Amino acid sequence: MANHKFTSVVIASILAASSLAACAPAAPEAAGTAVPAGQPAAETAVETTAEETSEQETDGSWDGDITEINVSLLTGFFNQDDYPEVIEAMNEITEKSIGVRVNAKFNTMAEYGTQLGLDFASGEDMDVISVVAAPPADFLSLSANGQLMDITEYLEEDGKETLELFGDYMGAASIGGSIYMVPCWRNYAGGTYITMRTDTLEELGLLETAENLSDWNTYEQIMKEVADKTDLSPIVGTQYIITANGTINGGETFADTINYDYLGDVLYLVYTDDDGNVSLLPETDAFKAQAERVRRWYDEGLVYKDSATLTDTDNNALVSGGVAFSFYTPGEFGAAERMTARLGMEMTTIEVSKQATGSAPVVRFGLAVPVTSSEPEAAVRWINALNTDPALENLIIWGIEGKHYVVENGEAVFPEGVDESNTTYHSNDFLYGNFFNCLPWKGQGADFREQAKAYLDGAPISPYLGFAADTSGLSNTIAALTTVTERYRGMINCGLYSDDDYEEYLSQLHAAGVDEYLQAYQDQLDAWKAAR
């Protein structure tokens, strides 16, 4: 990914980016999903046979009327000057190939959830929306609120290539056998990482120690050296320090990391053990040990003091701006190179753990057709085109070749005189469409997608991949739990809490209905396992 500033929630939520190659690994089938179990992904989107497309699409031209659709998309880039020009370039392709013209608006993460809520409340005509990794625009919230359209039949008619591309992964976007979104097709395997300023490590003579880092005590000693001998805050986080959905770092070494499937829960409440038993994450001993470690760090002055309330300022900006030394983050394959490129300085990045691939990473980012859509057929045709046409994918991600990027040695790079500070179009290659059809960005290497695919193939797979909880009957409970989570999560994950605060947090979760919430997950997971 490019080395520009992202919004904090996007950065905190990134898991993976990947490469399209032979087949997606077979995974457990979601009960009733429209895609047969074990069906492989297509080798490339463009190799779909002509018989599997409509007659109008077979020769690359559209004979019928042009349908206009309205799309509302998330972007991680702040300068939107050339967004109309890029969308018009896309329209020149899609009007001829699928008979669709797009009217698009883009919002950053800080604005997107709020704007989407306003659009739904006002009955705004939206045909495609971004699904992102944070409420209220995440898959859990949107499906629970009944805001997503069942697009199964539309995909079977106008999105056969997309169904083949995803294979069993589409089960993660399905509820009760019906598909409610199309994820971004990417490398869903990821890990968690500690990223540190290399110049500071060299200055303190700690680079070799950091490069061989494998336990929390040694990392703590490095942070103390930083605190004693520099003006940098040793570690910063945007509402978390060493927390990531799917992992618990309560042990002494990185090898002690507990990896679990949180079953798509975005409220940081669901913990699932190896036997499929669902319980409340902050009530587990390992999570409490993790929280106590971070609290001790905060009390000792190792944690950036405002971490719990950071929303619009991300870890990257504070590190590159000379405020902080390190941060912990989920990430995807190529994290070390990406961190160095993104921050514009040499970074030392150490993998703490590999995360098992479950349903949650699949639906973290993607596109959906909201219930407000008046043109669902055209909307699905457009989503399918993003997954199958590399020209469209590179346009919506990197912009117009020659103006917003050029190709050098198989990588997309900024043209001469252009960088992240003055470019007028740039986006994130994990947000929508087919990441594997997108050119690698500078520094990733021309074979980055192939390498990432190999990483995906070798990653651990959750036994619950394909499970998606139906929380449509729990919208009020989810709203109440969200309120509690937003109040307490930052202070606990960043160490700014007392024992009384922690007990109050648990008490309010139970009062808000967390037991009902967890039981719904348990009952549906049990039924899903039994159906298999």
VOMI-278448 format. One record per residue (C-alpha): residue number from 1; x, y negated, z. Coordinates in steps of 0.25 Angstrom, whole numbers, plus 5000, padded with zeros to 4 digits. Last residue first. Layout:
// residues N
nr: NUM; u: X; v: Y; w: Z
...
***
This chain:
// residues 532
nr: 532; u: 4912; v: 5119; w: 5034
nr: 531; u: 4898; v: 5116; w: 5039
nr: 530; u: 4903; v: 5119; w: 5053
nr: 529; u: 4914; v: 5109; w: 5053
nr: 528; u: 4905; v: 5098; w: 5048
nr: 527; u: 4894; v: 5102; w: 5058
nr: 526; u: 4905; v: 5101; w: 5069
nr: 525; u: 4910; v: 5088; w: 5063
nr: 524; u: 4896; v: 5082; w: 5063
nr: 523; u: 4893; v: 5086; w: 5077
nr: 522; u: 4907; v: 5080; w: 5082
nr: 521; u: 4906; v: 5067; w: 5075
nr: 520; u: 4892; v: 5065; w: 5080
nr: 519; u: 4896; v: 5068; w: 5094
nr: 518; u: 4907; v: 5058; w: 5093
nr: 517; u: 4897; v: 5047; w: 5090
nr: 516; u: 4887; v: 5052; w: 5100
nr: 515; u: 4898; v: 5051; w: 5111
nr: 514; u: 4903; v: 5038; w: 5106
nr: 513; u: 4889; v: 5032; w: 5109
nr: 512; u: 4892; v: 5017; w: 5113
nr: 511; u: 4892; v: 5021; w: 5128
nr: 510; u: 4903; v: 5031; w: 5125
nr: 509; u: 4912; v: 5021; w: 5118
nr: 508; u: 4909; v: 5011; w: 5129
nr: 507; u: 4914; v: 5021; w: 5140
nr: 506; u: 4927; v: 5025; w: 5132
nr: 505; u: 4930; v: 5010; w: 5130
nr: 504; u: 4927; v: 5007; w: 5144
nr: 503; u: 4937; v: 5018; w: 5148
nr: 502; u: 4948; v: 5012; w: 5140
nr: 501; u: 4946; v: 4998; w: 5145
nr: 500; u: 4946; v: 5003; w: 5159
nr: 499; u: 4959; v: 5010; w: 5156
nr: 498; u: 4964; v: 4996; w: 5151
nr: 497; u: 4966; v: 4992; w: 5137
nr: 496; u: 4975; v: 4984; w: 5127
nr: 495; u: 4983; v: 4996; w: 5122
nr: 494; u: 4981; v: 4994; w: 5107
nr: 493; u: 4972; v: 5006; w: 5104
nr: 492; u: 4964; v: 5003; w: 5117
nr: 491; u: 4962; v: 4988; w: 5115
nr: 490; u: 4959; v: 4990; w: 5100
nr: 489; u: 4949; v: 5001; w: 5102
nr: 488; u: 4941; v: 4994; w: 5113
nr: 487; u: 4931; v: 4984; w: 5107
nr: 486; u: 4931; v: 4989; w: 5093
nr: 485; u: 4928; v: 5003; w: 5098
nr: 484; u: 4917; v: 4999; w: 5107
nr: 483; u: 4910; v: 4991; w: 5095
nr: 482; u: 4912; v: 5002; w: 5086
nr: 481; u: 4906; v: 5012; w: 5095
nr: 480; u: 4893; v: 5004; w: 5096
nr: 479; u: 4893; v: 5003; w: 5080
nr: 478; u: 4896; v: 5018; w: 5079
nr: 477; u: 4884; v: 5021; w: 5089
nr: 476; u: 4875; v: 5012; w: 5081
nr: 475; u: 4879; v: 5019; w: 5068
nr: 474; u: 4878; v: 5033; w: 5073
nr: 473; u: 4868; v: 5039; w: 5064
nr: 472; u: 4876; v: 5037; w: 5052
nr: 471; u: 4888; v: 5043; w: 5058
nr: 470; u: 4890; v: 5055; w: 5048
nr: 469; u: 4904; v: 5060; w: 5051
nr: 468; u: 4913; v: 5063; w: 5039
nr: 467; u: 4920; v: 5077; w: 5039
nr: 466; u: 4929; v: 5079; w: 5026
nr: 465; u: 4942; v: 5081; w: 5033
nr: 464; u: 4938; v: 5088; w: 5046
nr: 463; u: 4950; v: 5098; w: 5046
nr: 462; u: 4959; v: 5086; w: 5046
nr: 461; u: 4970; v: 5087; w: 5035
nr: 460; u: 4985; v: 5086; w: 5038
nr: 459; u: 4993; v: 5079; w: 5027
nr: 458; u: 5001; v: 5087; w: 5016
nr: 457; u: 4991; v: 5084; w: 5005
nr: 456; u: 4990; v: 5069; w: 5009
nr: 455; u: 5005; v: 5067; w: 5009
nr: 454; u: 5006; v: 5074; w: 4995
nr: 453; u: 4996; v: 5064; w: 4991
nr: 452; u: 5004; v: 5052; w: 4997
nr: 451; u: 5016; v: 5057; w: 4989
nr: 450; u: 5008; v: 5057; w: 4976
nr: 449; u: 5002; v: 5043; w: 4979
nr: 448; u: 5016; v: 5037; w: 4982
nr: 447; u: 5022; v: 5042; w: 4969
nr: 446; u: 5025; v: 5028; w: 4964
nr: 445; u: 5031; v: 5024; w: 4977
nr: 444; u: 5025; v: 5017; w: 4989
nr: 443; u: 5034; v: 5005; w: 4989
nr: 442; u: 5025; v: 4997; w: 4979
nr: 441; u: 5010; v: 5002; w: 4979
nr: 440; u: 5006; v: 5015; w: 4973
nr: 439; u: 4997; v: 5014; w: 4961
nr: 438; u: 4983; v: 5018; w: 4964
nr: 437; u: 4976; v: 5030; w: 4959
nr: 436; u: 4979; v: 5038; w: 4972
nr: 435; u: 4972; v: 5027; w: 4980
nr: 434; u: 4959; v: 5031; w: 4973
nr: 433; u: 4948; v: 5021; w: 4976
nr: 432; u: 4947; v: 5012; w: 4989
nr: 431; u: 4955; v: 5007; w: 5001
nr: 430; u: 4968; v: 5014; w: 5001
nr: 429; u: 4975; v: 5006; w: 4990
nr: 428; u: 4974; v: 4993; w: 4997
nr: 427; u: 4972; v: 4980; w: 4989
nr: 426; u: 4979; v: 4969; w: 4982
nr: 425; u: 4975; v: 4957; w: 4974
nr: 424; u: 4980; v: 4943; w: 4974
nr: 423; u: 4994; v: 4945; w: 4978
nr: 422; u: 5001; v: 4934; w: 4986
nr: 421; u: 5005; v: 4940; w: 4999
nr: 420; u: 5006; v: 4954; w: 4995
nr: 419; u: 5016; v: 4951; w: 4984
nr: 418; u: 5016; v: 4945; w: 4970
nr: 417; u: 5028; v: 4938; w: 4964
nr: 416; u: 5031; v: 4950; w: 4955
nr: 415; u: 5019; v: 4960; w: 4954
nr: 414; u: 5015; v: 4967; w: 4967
nr: 413; u: 5018; v: 4982; w: 4966
nr: 412; u: 5011; v: 4995; w: 4961
nr: 411; u: 5020; v: 5007; w: 4961
nr: 410; u: 5023; v: 5016; w: 4949
nr: 409; u: 5037; v: 5010; w: 4947
nr: 408; u: 5032; v: 4996; w: 4947
nr: 407; u: 5017; v: 4993; w: 4944
nr: 406; u: 5012; v: 4979; w: 4945
nr: 405; u: 5002; v: 4973; w: 4955
nr: 404; u: 4993; v: 4962; w: 4957
nr: 403; u: 4994; v: 4955; w: 4943
nr: 402; u: 5001; v: 4965; w: 4934
nr: 401; u: 4991; v: 4976; w: 4938
nr: 400; u: 4978; v: 4971; w: 4943
nr: 399; u: 4975; v: 4974; w: 4958
nr: 398; u: 4982; v: 4984; w: 4967
nr: 397; u: 4970; v: 4991; w: 4973
nr: 396; u: 4958; v: 4988; w: 4965
nr: 395; u: 4966; v: 4988; w: 4952
nr: 394; u: 4974; v: 5000; w: 4955
nr: 393; u: 4962; v: 5008; w: 4958
nr: 392; u: 4954; v: 5004; w: 4946
nr: 391; u: 4966; v: 5007; w: 4937
nr: 390; u: 4968; v: 5021; w: 4944
nr: 389; u: 4953; v: 5025; w: 4940
nr: 388; u: 4948; v: 5037; w: 4947
nr: 387; u: 4945; v: 5033; w: 4961
nr: 386; u: 4941; v: 5018; w: 4958
nr: 385; u: 4932; v: 5024; w: 4947
nr: 384; u: 4925; v: 5032; w: 4957
nr: 383; u: 4922; v: 5020; w: 4966
nr: 382; u: 4917; v: 5013; w: 4954
nr: 381; u: 4908; v: 5024; w: 4950
nr: 380; u: 4903; v: 5026; w: 4964
nr: 379; u: 4899; v: 5011; w: 4964
nr: 378; u: 4892; v: 5012; w: 4950
nr: 377; u: 4883; v: 5023; w: 4956
nr: 376; u: 4881; v: 5016; w: 4969
nr: 375; u: 4875; v: 5004; w: 4962
nr: 374; u: 4865; v: 4997; w: 4972
nr: 373; u: 4875; v: 4999; w: 4984
nr: 372; u: 4870; v: 4995; w: 4997
nr: 371; u: 4871; v: 5009; w: 5003
nr: 370; u: 4886; v: 5007; w: 5002
nr: 369; u: 4895; v: 5014; w: 4991
nr: 368; u: 4908; v: 5018; w: 4997
nr: 367; u: 4923; v: 5015; w: 4995
nr: 366; u: 4935; v: 5020; w: 5002
nr: 365; u: 4944; v: 5019; w: 5015
nr: 364; u: 4945; v: 5027; w: 5028
nr: 363; u: 4936; v: 5038; w: 5022
nr: 362; u: 4947; v: 5048; w: 5019
nr: 361; u: 4955; v: 5044; w: 5031
nr: 360; u: 4943; v: 5048; w: 5040
nr: 359; u: 4940; v: 5061; w: 5034
nr: 358; u: 4952; v: 5068; w: 5039
nr: 357; u: 4967; v: 5069; w: 5035
nr: 356; u: 4976; v: 5072; w: 5047
nr: 355; u: 4985; v: 5061; w: 5051
nr: 354; u: 5000; v: 5062; w: 5051
nr: 353; u: 5007; v: 5056; w: 5063
nr: 352; u: 5017; v: 5046; w: 5068
nr: 351; u: 5023; v: 5042; w: 5055
nr: 350; u: 5034; v: 5032; w: 5056
nr: 349; u: 5035; v: 5019; w: 5048
nr: 348; u: 5047; v: 5010; w: 5048
nr: 347; u: 5044; v: 4997; w: 5041
nr: 346; u: 5053; v: 4989; w: 5032
nr: 345; u: 5046; v: 4976; w: 5029
nr: 344; u: 5035; v: 4971; w: 5020
nr: 343; u: 5024; v: 4976; w: 5029
nr: 342; u: 5016; v: 4983; w: 5018
nr: 341; u: 5028; v: 4989; w: 5011
nr: 340; u: 5035; v: 4994; w: 5024
nr: 339; u: 5022; v: 5000; w: 5029
nr: 338; u: 5019; v: 5007; w: 5015
nr: 337; u: 5033; v: 5013; w: 5015
nr: 336; u: 5031; v: 5019; w: 5028
nr: 335; u: 5016; v: 5023; w: 5027
nr: 334; u: 5018; v: 5031; w: 5014
nr: 333; u: 5007; v: 5041; w: 5017
nr: 332; u: 4996; v: 5034; w: 5024
nr: 331; u: 4995; v: 5026; w: 5037
nr: 330; u: 4989; v: 5025; w: 5051
nr: 329; u: 4996; v: 5014; w: 5059
nr: 328; u: 5006; v: 5011; w: 5071
nr: 327; u: 5012; v: 4998; w: 5071
nr: 326; u: 5026; v: 4992; w: 5073
nr: 325; u: 5035; v: 4980; w: 5076
nr: 324; u: 5025; v: 4968; w: 5077
nr: 323; u: 5025; v: 4953; w: 5075
nr: 322; u: 5035; v: 4951; w: 5064
nr: 321; u: 5024; v: 4948; w: 5053
nr: 320; u: 5027; v: 4962; w: 5046
nr: 319; u: 5023; v: 4969; w: 5059
nr: 318; u: 5011; v: 4960; w: 5062
nr: 317; u: 5006; v: 4960; w: 5048
nr: 316; u: 5007; v: 4975; w: 5047
nr: 315; u: 5000; v: 4978; w: 5059
nr: 314; u: 4987; v: 4970; w: 5054
nr: 313; u: 4981; v: 4957; w: 5058
nr: 312; u: 4966; v: 4956; w: 5055
nr: 311; u: 4962; v: 4965; w: 5067
nr: 310; u: 4971; v: 4964; w: 5078
nr: 309; u: 4964; v: 4964; w: 5092
nr: 308; u: 4971; v: 4976; w: 5098
nr: 307; u: 4984; v: 4973; w: 5093
nr: 306; u: 4985; v: 4959; w: 5099
nr: 305; u: 4996; v: 4963; w: 5109
nr: 304; u: 5006; v: 4970; w: 5100
nr: 303; u: 5009; v: 4982; w: 5107
nr: 302; u: 5022; v: 4985; w: 5114
nr: 301; u: 5020; v: 4975; w: 5126
nr: 300; u: 5021; v: 4986; w: 5137
nr: 299; u: 5006; v: 4985; w: 5140
nr: 298; u: 5003; v: 4988; w: 5125
nr: 297; u: 5012; v: 5000; w: 5124
nr: 296; u: 5006; v: 5005; w: 5137
nr: 295; u: 4992; v: 5003; w: 5131
nr: 294; u: 4997; v: 5010; w: 5118
nr: 293; u: 5001; v: 5023; w: 5126
nr: 292; u: 4988; v: 5023; w: 5134
nr: 291; u: 4980; v: 5023; w: 5121
nr: 290; u: 4988; v: 5035; w: 5115
nr: 289; u: 4986; v: 5042; w: 5128
nr: 288; u: 4971; v: 5039; w: 5128
nr: 287; u: 4971; v: 5044; w: 5114
nr: 286; u: 4977; v: 5057; w: 5118
nr: 285; u: 4968; v: 5059; w: 5130
nr: 284; u: 4955; v: 5058; w: 5121
nr: 283; u: 4944; v: 5049; w: 5126
nr: 282; u: 4948; v: 5038; w: 5115
nr: 281; u: 4945; v: 5048; w: 5104
nr: 280; u: 4931; v: 5053; w: 5108
nr: 279; u: 4929; v: 5067; w: 5105
nr: 278; u: 4926; v: 5076; w: 5093
nr: 277; u: 4930; v: 5091; w: 5093
nr: 276; u: 4934; v: 5096; w: 5080
nr: 275; u: 4944; v: 5107; w: 5085
nr: 274; u: 4956; v: 5099; w: 5082
nr: 273; u: 4951; v: 5087; w: 5089
nr: 272; u: 4942; v: 5076; w: 5084
nr: 271; u: 4943; v: 5062; w: 5090
nr: 270; u: 4933; v: 5051; w: 5086
nr: 269; u: 4933; v: 5038; w: 5093
nr: 268; u: 4942; v: 5029; w: 5084
nr: 267; u: 4930; v: 5021; w: 5078
nr: 266; u: 4933; v: 5025; w: 5064
nr: 265; u: 4928; v: 5039; w: 5065
nr: 264; u: 4931; v: 5047; w: 5052
nr: 263; u: 4932; v: 5060; w: 5058
nr: 262; u: 4943; v: 5056; w: 5068
nr: 261; u: 4952; v: 5068; w: 5064
nr: 260; u: 4963; v: 5070; w: 5073
nr: 259; u: 4978; v: 5068; w: 5074
nr: 258; u: 4985; v: 5069; w: 5088
nr: 257; u: 4999; v: 5063; w: 5088
nr: 256; u: 5009; v: 5071; w: 5096
nr: 255; u: 5019; v: 5072; w: 5084
nr: 254; u: 5020; v: 5057; w: 5086
nr: 253; u: 5026; v: 5059; w: 5100
nr: 252; u: 5021; v: 5056; w: 5114
nr: 251; u: 5006; v: 5059; w: 5112
nr: 250; u: 4994; v: 5050; w: 5112
nr: 249; u: 4995; v: 5046; w: 5098
nr: 248; u: 4981; v: 5050; w: 5093
nr: 247; u: 4978; v: 5051; w: 5078
nr: 246; u: 4966; v: 5051; w: 5069
nr: 245; u: 4962; v: 5036; w: 5070
nr: 244; u: 4975; v: 5029; w: 5073
nr: 243; u: 4980; v: 5023; w: 5086
nr: 242; u: 4994; v: 5019; w: 5089
nr: 241; u: 4992; v: 5004; w: 5091
nr: 240; u: 4978; v: 5000; w: 5087
nr: 239; u: 4969; v: 4988; w: 5085
nr: 238; u: 4978; v: 4983; w: 5074
nr: 237; u: 4991; v: 4988; w: 5080
nr: 236; u: 5005; v: 4982; w: 5084
nr: 235; u: 5017; v: 4988; w: 5090
nr: 234; u: 5031; v: 4983; w: 5095
nr: 233; u: 5027; v: 4968; w: 5095
nr: 232; u: 5039; v: 4961; w: 5089
nr: 231; u: 5048; v: 4951; w: 5096
nr: 230; u: 5059; v: 4960; w: 5097
nr: 229; u: 5069; v: 4967; w: 5107
nr: 228; u: 5060; v: 4972; w: 5118
nr: 227; u: 5047; v: 4974; w: 5111
nr: 226; u: 5054; v: 4981; w: 5099
nr: 225; u: 5062; v: 4990; w: 5109
nr: 224; u: 5049; v: 4993; w: 5116
nr: 223; u: 5043; v: 4997; w: 5102
nr: 222; u: 5054; v: 5007; w: 5099
nr: 221; u: 5053; v: 5013; w: 5113
nr: 220; u: 5038; v: 5015; w: 5111
nr: 219; u: 5041; v: 5022; w: 5097
nr: 218; u: 5050; v: 5031; w: 5105
nr: 217; u: 5039; v: 5034; w: 5115
nr: 216; u: 5029; v: 5036; w: 5104
nr: 215; u: 5036; v: 5048; w: 5097
nr: 214; u: 5041; v: 5052; w: 5083
nr: 213; u: 5050; v: 5040; w: 5078
nr: 212; u: 5062; v: 5044; w: 5070
nr: 211; u: 5062; v: 5032; w: 5061
nr: 210; u: 5059; v: 5023; w: 5073
nr: 209; u: 5072; v: 5028; w: 5081
nr: 208; u: 5080; v: 5026; w: 5068
nr: 207; u: 5075; v: 5012; w: 5067
nr: 206; u: 5077; v: 5008; w: 5081
nr: 205; u: 5090; v: 4999; w: 5081
nr: 204; u: 5082; v: 4987; w: 5085
nr: 203; u: 5084; v: 4979; w: 5073
nr: 202; u: 5082; v: 4992; w: 5064
nr: 201; u: 5068; v: 4994; w: 5071
nr: 200; u: 5064; v: 4980; w: 5069
nr: 199; u: 5068; v: 4980; w: 5055
nr: 198; u: 5060; v: 4993; w: 5053
nr: 197; u: 5047; v: 4987; w: 5058
nr: 196; u: 5039; v: 4999; w: 5063
nr: 195; u: 5027; v: 5007; w: 5058
nr: 194; u: 5021; v: 5018; w: 5066
nr: 193; u: 5013; v: 5028; w: 5058
nr: 192; u: 5000; v: 5036; w: 5057
nr: 191; u: 4997; v: 5046; w: 5046
nr: 190; u: 4990; v: 5048; w: 5033
nr: 189; u: 4982; v: 5058; w: 5024
nr: 188; u: 4971; v: 5052; w: 5017
nr: 187; u: 4979; v: 5049; w: 5004
nr: 186; u: 4969; v: 5041; w: 4995
nr: 185; u: 4956; v: 5042; w: 4989
nr: 184; u: 4949; v: 5030; w: 4995
nr: 183; u: 4936; v: 5035; w: 5000
nr: 182; u: 4923; v: 5036; w: 4993
nr: 181; u: 4911; v: 5034; w: 5002
nr: 180; u: 4898; v: 5040; w: 5007
nr: 179; u: 4898; v: 5054; w: 5001
nr: 178; u: 4887; v: 5063; w: 5006
nr: 177; u: 4888; v: 5077; w: 5012
nr: 176; u: 4883; v: 5073; w: 5025
nr: 175; u: 4893; v: 5062; w: 5026
nr: 174; u: 4904; v: 5061; w: 5015
nr: 173; u: 4917; v: 5052; w: 5015
nr: 172; u: 4926; v: 5063; w: 5021
nr: 171; u: 4920; v: 5073; w: 5012
nr: 170; u: 4926; v: 5065; w: 5001
nr: 169; u: 4939; v: 5071; w: 5005
nr: 168; u: 4934; v: 5085; w: 5000
nr: 167; u: 4937; v: 5081; w: 4985
nr: 166; u: 4941; v: 5066; w: 4984
nr: 165; u: 4945; v: 5065; w: 4970
nr: 164; u: 4934; v: 5075; w: 4965
nr: 163; u: 4923; v: 5066; w: 4972
nr: 162; u: 4930; v: 5054; w: 4966
nr: 161; u: 4930; v: 5060; w: 4952
nr: 160; u: 4915; v: 5063; w: 4953
nr: 159; u: 4912; v: 5049; w: 4956
nr: 158; u: 4900; v: 5045; w: 4947
nr: 157; u: 4890; v: 5057; w: 4949
nr: 156; u: 4895; v: 5065; w: 4961
nr: 155; u: 4900; v: 5051; w: 4967
nr: 154; u: 4886; v: 5045; w: 4965
nr: 153; u: 4879; v: 5057; w: 4971
nr: 152; u: 4888; v: 5057; w: 4984
nr: 151; u: 4887; v: 5042; w: 4986
nr: 150; u: 4879; v: 5041; w: 4999
nr: 149; u: 4879; v: 5027; w: 5001
nr: 148; u: 4886; v: 5020; w: 5013
nr: 147; u: 4880; v: 5010; w: 5023
nr: 146; u: 4873; v: 5020; w: 5032
nr: 145; u: 4879; v: 5014; w: 5044
nr: 144; u: 4886; v: 5027; w: 5048
nr: 143; u: 4892; v: 5028; w: 5034
nr: 142; u: 4897; v: 5014; w: 5035
nr: 141; u: 4903; v: 5015; w: 5049
nr: 140; u: 4910; v: 5029; w: 5046
nr: 139; u: 4915; v: 5025; w: 5033
nr: 138; u: 4921; v: 5012; w: 5037
nr: 137; u: 4916; v: 4998; w: 5034
nr: 136; u: 4911; v: 4995; w: 5048
nr: 135; u: 4921; v: 4999; w: 5053
nr: 134; u: 4935; v: 5002; w: 5048
nr: 133; u: 4942; v: 5011; w: 5039
nr: 132; u: 4936; v: 5006; w: 5026
nr: 131; u: 4925; v: 5009; w: 5016
nr: 130; u: 4925; v: 4999; w: 5005
nr: 129; u: 4911; v: 4996; w: 4998
nr: 128; u: 4905; v: 4999; w: 4985
nr: 127; u: 4891; v: 4995; w: 4980
nr: 126; u: 4888; v: 4983; w: 4989
nr: 125; u: 4875; v: 4975; w: 4987
nr: 124; u: 4875; v: 4967; w: 5000
nr: 123; u: 4864; v: 4971; w: 5009
nr: 122; u: 4867; v: 4959; w: 5019
nr: 121; u: 4870; v: 4969; w: 5030
nr: 120; u: 4879; v: 4978; w: 5021
nr: 119; u: 4886; v: 4966; w: 5016
nr: 118; u: 4888; v: 4960; w: 5030
nr: 117; u: 4894; v: 4974; w: 5035
nr: 116; u: 4903; v: 4974; w: 5023
nr: 115; u: 4908; v: 4960; w: 5026
nr: 114; u: 4911; v: 4964; w: 5040
nr: 113; u: 4919; v: 4976; w: 5036
nr: 112; u: 4927; v: 4970; w: 5025
nr: 111; u: 4931; v: 4957; w: 5032
nr: 110; u: 4943; v: 4961; w: 5040
nr: 109; u: 4946; v: 4973; w: 5031
nr: 108; u: 4947; v: 4963; w: 5019
nr: 107; u: 4936; v: 4961; w: 5010
nr: 106; u: 4934; v: 4963; w: 4995
nr: 105; u: 4922; v: 4960; w: 4986
nr: 104; u: 4919; v: 4967; w: 4973
nr: 103; u: 4909; v: 4966; w: 4961
nr: 102; u: 4912; v: 4979; w: 4953
nr: 101; u: 4908; v: 4982; w: 4939
nr: 100; u: 4905; v: 4997; w: 4935
nr: 99; u: 4902; v: 5003; w: 4922
nr: 98; u: 4912; v: 5015; w: 4925
nr: 97; u: 4923; v: 5014; w: 4915
nr: 96; u: 4921; v: 5001; w: 4908
nr: 95; u: 4915; v: 4992; w: 4919
nr: 94; u: 4925; v: 4999; w: 4928
nr: 93; u: 4938; v: 4995; w: 4921
nr: 92; u: 4935; v: 4980; w: 4919
nr: 91; u: 4929; v: 4980; w: 4933
nr: 90; u: 4942; v: 4984; w: 4939
nr: 89; u: 4948; v: 4972; w: 4933
nr: 88; u: 4937; v: 4963; w: 4938
nr: 87; u: 4939; v: 4969; w: 4952
nr: 86; u: 4954; v: 4965; w: 4951
nr: 85; u: 4950; v: 4951; w: 4946
nr: 84; u: 4940; v: 4949; w: 4957
nr: 83; u: 4950; v: 4954; w: 4968
nr: 82; u: 4961; v: 4944; w: 4963
nr: 81; u: 4960; v: 4934; w: 4975
nr: 80; u: 4957; v: 4944; w: 4986
nr: 79; u: 4969; v: 4941; w: 4995
nr: 78; u: 4967; v: 4948; w: 5008
nr: 77; u: 4971; v: 4962; w: 5004
nr: 76; u: 4966; v: 4975; w: 5012
nr: 75; u: 4953; v: 4975; w: 5004
nr: 74; u: 4940; v: 4981; w: 5007
nr: 73; u: 4929; v: 4982; w: 4996
nr: 72; u: 4915; v: 4978; w: 4993
nr: 71; u: 4910; v: 4982; w: 4980
nr: 70; u: 4898; v: 4977; w: 4972
nr: 69; u: 4894; v: 4985; w: 4959
nr: 68; u: 4891; v: 4981; w: 4945
nr: 67; u: 4886; v: 4991; w: 4935
nr: 66; u: 4890; v: 4990; w: 4921
nr: 65; u: 4880; v: 4996; w: 4911
nr: 64; u: 4883; v: 5009; w: 4904
nr: 63; u: 4893; v: 5013; w: 4894
nr: 62; u: 4905; v: 5014; w: 4903
nr: 61; u: 4919; v: 5018; w: 4897
nr: 60; u: 4930; v: 5027; w: 4901
nr: 59; u: 4927; v: 5038; w: 4891
nr: 58; u: 4921; v: 5048; w: 4902
nr: 57; u: 4915; v: 5037; w: 4910
nr: 56; u: 4902; v: 5035; w: 4903
nr: 55; u: 4901; v: 5050; w: 4902
nr: 54; u: 4901; v: 5052; w: 4917
nr: 53; u: 4913; v: 5058; w: 4923
nr: 52; u: 4916; v: 5072; w: 4927
nr: 51; u: 4916; v: 5077; w: 4913
nr: 50; u: 4928; v: 5068; w: 4910
nr: 49; u: 4937; v: 5075; w: 4919
nr: 48; u: 4943; v: 5068; w: 4931
nr: 47; u: 4958; v: 5066; w: 4929
nr: 46; u: 4957; v: 5051; w: 4932
nr: 45; u: 4955; v: 5054; w: 4947
nr: 44; u: 4968; v: 5062; w: 4948
nr: 43; u: 4970; v: 5076; w: 4953
nr: 42; u: 4955; v: 5077; w: 4957
nr: 41; u: 4952; v: 5080; w: 4972
nr: 40; u: 4951; v: 5094; w: 4976
nr: 39; u: 4937; v: 5101; w: 4979
nr: 38; u: 4940; v: 5109; w: 4992
nr: 37; u: 4926; v: 5107; w: 4997
nr: 36; u: 4916; v: 5102; w: 4987
nr: 35; u: 4913; v: 5087; w: 4986
nr: 34; u: 4899; v: 5083; w: 4989
nr: 33; u: 4901; v: 5084; w: 5004
nr: 32; u: 4891; v: 5093; w: 5011
nr: 31; u: 4899; v: 5095; w: 5024
nr: 30; u: 4913; v: 5089; w: 5022
nr: 29; u: 4923; v: 5098; w: 5016
nr: 28; u: 4935; v: 5102; w: 5023
nr: 27; u: 4948; v: 5097; w: 5015
nr: 26; u: 4954; v: 5101; w: 5001
nr: 25; u: 4966; v: 5092; w: 4999
nr: 24; u: 4965; v: 5082; w: 4988
nr: 23; u: 4970; v: 5087; w: 4975
nr: 22; u: 4981; v: 5084; w: 4964
nr: 21; u: 4986; v: 5070; w: 4967
nr: 20; u: 4980; v: 5056; w: 4971
nr: 19; u: 4989; v: 5049; w: 4981
nr: 18; u: 4987; v: 5043; w: 4995
nr: 17; u: 4985; v: 5032; w: 5004
nr: 16; u: 4982; v: 5034; w: 5019
nr: 15; u: 4977; v: 5030; w: 5032
nr: 14; u: 4975; v: 5015; w: 5033
nr: 13; u: 4966; v: 5010; w: 5044
nr: 12; u: 4975; v: 5001; w: 5052
nr: 11; u: 4979; v: 4994; w: 5039
nr: 10; u: 4965; v: 4992; w: 5035
nr: 9; u: 4961; v: 4987; w: 5049
nr: 8; u: 4972; v: 4977; w: 5049
nr: 7; u: 4970; v: 4971; w: 5035
nr: 6; u: 4981; v: 4973; w: 5025
nr: 5; u: 4993; v: 4964; w: 5023
nr: 4; u: 5001; v: 4967; w: 5010
nr: 3; u: 5011; v: 4977; w: 5008
nr: 2; u: 5004; v: 4986; w: 4997
nr: 1; u: 5000; v: 5000; w: 5000
***
